[in-house]
Amino acid sequence: MVAKKPMATSRQKTSLKDSKNLKKTKSAQASARSKGSKSKGAKPKTSGKPYALVIVESPAKAKTIGKYLGNDYQVAACMGHVRDLPPKKYGVDIENNFAPTYTVLPGRRKLVGELTKMAAGAQRVFLATDLDREGEAIAWHLSEALKLPASKISRVVFNEITKRAISQAFTKPGLIALDKVNAQQARRILDRIVGYELSPLLWKKIMPRLSAGRVQSVAVRLLVEREQQIQDFKPDEYWRVSVALTSSEKHDKALDAFNEFWKKIPQGSQPDKALKGELYREHRIFQADVMRAGAEPFRPENQEQAETARSKLERSTYRVHRLKSTKRQDRPAPPFTTVSLQQQASVRLRFRTSRTMRIAQQLYEGVEIPGHGPVGLITYMRTDSTHLANEAVSDARGFISEQFGPEYLPDSANRYASASGAQQAHEAVRPTQAAYTPESIRSSLSPDQFKLYELIWKRFIACQMKPGLWQVTTVDVQAKDPDGSAFLLRASGRALLFDGHLKVSGIRINPDEQILPTLAEEQNLHKLKVLASQHFTQPPPRYSEASLVKALEAKGIGRPSTYAAIIDTITKRDYAELRDRRFIATDLGKMVTEKLIEHFPRIMDVSFTSHMEEQFDHIEDAHLDWVGVLREFYTPFRQSLDSALNNMTHVRAESKPSDYTCRKCDQPMVYRWSKSGRYLACSDYPDCKTTLPVDKDGQAIETTPGEVKCPNCGQDMILRQGRYGLFLGCSGYPECKTNLPCDEKGQLLKTVKEEDIKKTCELCGKPMAVRRKGRRAFLGCTGYPECDNTSPLPEGIRLASKPKAPAEPAGIDCEKCGKPMVIRSGRRGKFIACSGFPRCRNTKPLPQNDEDKDEEKKKKKKEKEKEKEKD
């Protein structure tokens, strides 16, 4: 593809007009930059005097930056994106070079109006949004939505919110980087094309409320393929034979202590590792694995081979054949990128990726520290670079020398190479000042903020320290039995000589690692016990959040800043679920992936998805024509879509065999799909209409007839499956529409009141209370936010519904069905609705009298006064 001059995009209504405006932006900004570059800023903000307006994304960021800028500047928050493609329209003119139509977001219209007034009174407007593509796009959209003249706009970027960084940024303001804007715009339009054209196909051919995404669907494919690998995996048996040996001269005493220790351990249980280590050190015991039998590698594949070797080893004598000791360095890990931070937070702190990014955002934008005001504690958290600024390296080295001594400081600074394609202009995620140690500011941080900041701070300090040094010893033991059979056994251990960076980052020791006693070559050893254990090869593990993020980065799928949103979407759409912090592809995820691979092989191809990400990078870095990139994607995509519309079989017309037999007619049952999900149906349909719900693993869920009776008509309640899962429905349906809640196994749930649930927090001892998030209810500690412990509701219960107040009569009848109208309350206040809901959905606005209007005005006035007080 030939790289062209980057094409600009539209503003609010007419894409063509705004396209011309964007083409003029660069030259106009350049001339304005040359004229206004010497300005030292506006005068103090007083009545009738000019000021400079600074716009950032969030109030927290505005507060921190405002502290450094002073009274000459007015800092306002735009609360993220102010414009986007229309929520209920396509918004992309395919025929007109993919020209987008942008509209101000509904929730931002009032804010945009306020910012427009502020910008009109400002001498200069600084757009200080984040330095990545998304931040650049927000800056450009602000300039368009506020209708700012190019001569008035300055773009400032900074990697950290500190006095030095802010001062440097405002001393040398720049222009909006239109190549970055076009890269973000191309990604946004491409995602809109896929979402708006492919998702309706899934609604039509599979079920409503599904979604497909250019990156999301490929990520689901990784989960589905891993699940298939696990199902296809055939384990191989192998055996491990090892010998517990001692170098102690009092080997009889060692044998007695060894046998006494293992007698206390129940069969199949593991001993306490600390007690085991103490026993082994005291009696100079270690364990060596059999590596060779004669001249051949020893790999017993069954019990017979293992027992043959075991019987020979029981009769053998042992001596040290060879000792090898080497010094091995343990180098520090590089500072965090976005991906490595997400991985380590998942592994060490058990944080979801979205939780990690949310907390990192808080640390970046600023935290209130007594005596210092709001302080930005870390650098920008969306980065793929391990680069560190010279000032940051000097700060870390000075801290290390002062706090730990010169012996921990390398002669020259440690430097780390970033991955290919990383933006070296960005820095790694690091603390803004080494002096802000985690413990010194702990009282100012929430528990989650402290944990994440400690992780980032330790990684940064450790990366500039000397490596740890280990003494690694490997011992080869020779065993000979009376018949002349020989075996070679091997054991290894290590001892720490110098902790280096491990003093900060922590010593990582394998729980099964052993410490070898002092040994000498040709030294005789004494056998305590020969151990033979059966093992099986394991299938590849399911993805955790950490390993999925690592796989997405390695394959070039998406970008670090998008991973949290991708993972959230996968679980929300029920394409995968998290069990024991591992992703398991659901039946829905497998079925949708199968359909998409069959009809859209190019979109679902991992290498093509990676290629598109590279194209976005080229738009930003090499001025590649973004329209050409979209056209390269869209032409084959449209052909595949037209073919799928005609050839994709509706999921309800398909069935898959099962191992179940119909209990009524003895015909085989098959798996089918409905809008509620997968279920079992008799293959003799329509002559037999027997169906059974299934669980997440495809196992049939049945209830015993007559086990639960309908409380209204006395007939049997039977298990049914609906939009929100399983429930018990009356067998007299549709005459009787009674239903009762049940668990995943079809067992009736006991209804209890919130106040009857008594549980104490196991972390702080305070009582737990029922909390809600959407439709989900759970128990949360009443000590929140100091204690953020949560737990699920006790099994087998449901919360009793709170009694609703009777609806107030409206005094009029519905003109559609004739039933009386009532007054109801909604999110936007009270309204009039038909009492025949849901069959009749007629509604009307509630007329307001003068008193109500006055009260509403008073409420709004009070809210504005509160906002001013906060500011």
C-alpha positions, 0 to 999 in steps of 0.5 A: 500500500502506498503511503499518502498524506494523512487524511483528516476527519469530520466534526459534528454533522457534515463530514466533508466540511470538517474534513476540510477543516482538519486539513487546514489545522496543521498549517494554522497551528504551526503559524499560531505556534510560531507567533505565541511560543514566547508567551509566558502565560496569562495574567492571574485569573481575576474578574475581567482579566485574561487567563489560560485554560488547561483541559485534562481528562479527570478532576483528579488530574486537574487538581494535581496539575492545578497545584503546579500551574498556579493562579495564571491558569484555570484547569478543567476536566472534560471527563474523557471523550466528548465526541464519538460516532453516534450510539444508535447510527452507523456513523460511517459513510463507506462510499465516501472514503469511510468519512465518519460523522461525530456527535457530542456524547449525550452525557457531555453536552452540558459539559461541552457548553461549559467548556466552550464558555470557558474557552471563549474567555481564555487567552489560550487553551492548552490541551493536556490530555494523555500522550497516547493515541486515545489522548491525542484523539480526545484533544482533537475532538475537544478542539472541534467540539469547542470550535477552537481557532487553531491560533488559540490551541496548544498541545502539551504532553507529559509522562508524569505529573510532577512540577518538573515535567509540567514546567517542561511541557508548558515551556515547550507546547506543541501541536496536535499530532494528526497522524496519531489522531488518524491512527486512533480514528482508523481503529475506531472506524474499523471496530464500528464496521465490524460491530455494526455489520457482523454483530447483526449477523450473529443476532440473526443466525445465533441469538440476540445480544451477541457481539463480535469484535476484530480483536475480541473474537480472535482472543476468544478463539485462543480460549476455544483452541486451548479448550480443544487442546485440553479435550484432545490431550491424551496423558502418558504415564511415567514414573519417577524414582528417587532415593533419600540419602544421608551423609551423616555418620550417625545414619541409624539415628537419621533413619529413625528420625526420617521414619518417625517423621513420615509416619505422622504424615497421612497417606496422600498428604504433603508434609509441612515444608519448613519442618521437612527442611529442618529435619533434612538439614539436621540429619544431612538428608537430601533426595536424588533422582535416578537419571541413568540406568547403566549407560541409558537414560532412565525413563520408566513408563510403567510400574513394572519398570519402576519396581524393577529399578526400585528392588535393585536400588534397595540393595545398592551402595551409594557414593558421591561420584562428582561434585560441580559448583558454579556461581550464578547471577540472578539479574533484576527484571526490567521496569514495568510495561503495561503488560508486565504490570498487568501480569504481575498484579494478577499473579502476585496481587490477584488483581483483574486487569481492569482493576489494575488499570483503574488503580494505576490511573488513580496513582498517575493522576494524583493522590492527596498526601498530607503536607504535599497536596495532590501528588502524581505517584507514578508515570503514565501507565499505558506504555510498551517501553522499558526505557527510563529517563536519565533523571529517574535513573539518577534518582534511583541510584542515589536512593540505593546508595544512600539506603543500602550502601555502595555495594548494592549499586552497579558501576553503571546504570542498568539499561533494558532493551524494549520489544521491537516496535516499542515507543522509546519516547515513552517511559516504563511505569515507575514511581515519580520519586524514589523518596516516596517509599510505599511505607512512608505514604501508606496512610494516604493510600487505599489498600489496593493503591498501596499494594500496586504502588509497592509492586511498582516501586520495588520493581523500579528500585530493584532494576537499578541494583546489582544482581543477586549471586547464588552458589549452585551445586550439582551432585552426581551419586553412583549406586551399585547393586551386588549383581553389578547393576549401576545407576546414576542419581542427581541432586542439586541445590543452591545457597545465596552468596549476595542478595543484591536486588533480591533485598528489595524485590524478594527472594523467590525460592521454589518450595521443593528446592533443597539445601544440600549438605556439605559433601566430598567426592568419593564420599560414602552415603547411606540410603534411607528410603527408595521412593517410586511415584506415578505421574502423568503428563499434563495438558496445556493449562487454561489461560489465566488473565496474566497468561492470556495478556502475555499471549495477546502481546506475543501474537500482536493481537490488540494493544496493552491499553485495550487488553482490560476491556477485551477481557471484560467483554469476553466474560460479559458476553458469556463467551468464557467464564472464570473458574479458579482464576482460569478462563474456560470457553463456554458452549456459546463461545465455542459455537460462535467461534466455530461459525466465525472461523468457517465464514470469516477466516481472514478476520479470525486469523491471528496473523491478519489481526496482528498485521492490522495492528502494525498498519495502525502503527504505520499510520502514526509513524510512517504517515500511511493513508488510513483510508487505504488501510480501511479499504484493504480490510473492508473489501474482502470483509464485505464479500465474506459477510454477503456470503455468510448471510446466504450460507450460514446455517441458523444455529436452531436448525443444527443439532449435535449428538449426545450420550443421553436417551429420552426418558419418555420414548427411549430415542437418543437426545441431541443438543440444540440451541435456543435464545436461552442457550444450549439444551437437550431435546428428543431427536423424535421431535415433533412427535416427542417434545421432551427437553432437558436443561444442561449445565455449563459442561453439557451435563443434563440437569433433572429434578425428581417429579413431585419433589417440589409442588406449585404453591398456587395450584399444587401441580409439580414444578419442573426445571426450565431454562430462561434468559437469566438461567435455570428456574422451577416453573409450574407444569400447569403452564400457561394456565399457571405461570408460577415460577421459583428460583433454584440453583445450578443443580435445580435445587429450590433456593431458600428465601431469606431476608438481608438482615438474617444473614450473619457473617463476620469478616475473616480479615478484620472481624467486622460484620459483613453486609449485603451489597449489590452490583447490577443484578449480582448480590454479594457480601461486603465488609462494613469496614470498606474502604479500609477493608475491601473483603468480599464473599459470595452469598451462602449457598442455597439461598436467595434474598427476599424481595423488598416490599414495594410501596403500592402505586399511587393512582393517577386518576385517569384511564389508559386510552389504549387498554382502558385500565387505570393509570398509576404514578411510578418512579424511574431513573429520571423521576416520576411518570404516569404508566398503565397498570396493565404493564407489561402487556400495555406499556403506555406511559405519559410524563407527569404534569408539573405544577408551579410548586414542583418546578420551584422545588426542582429549581432549588435542588439544581441551585443547591447542587451547583453551590455544592459543586462550587464549594468542592472546586 
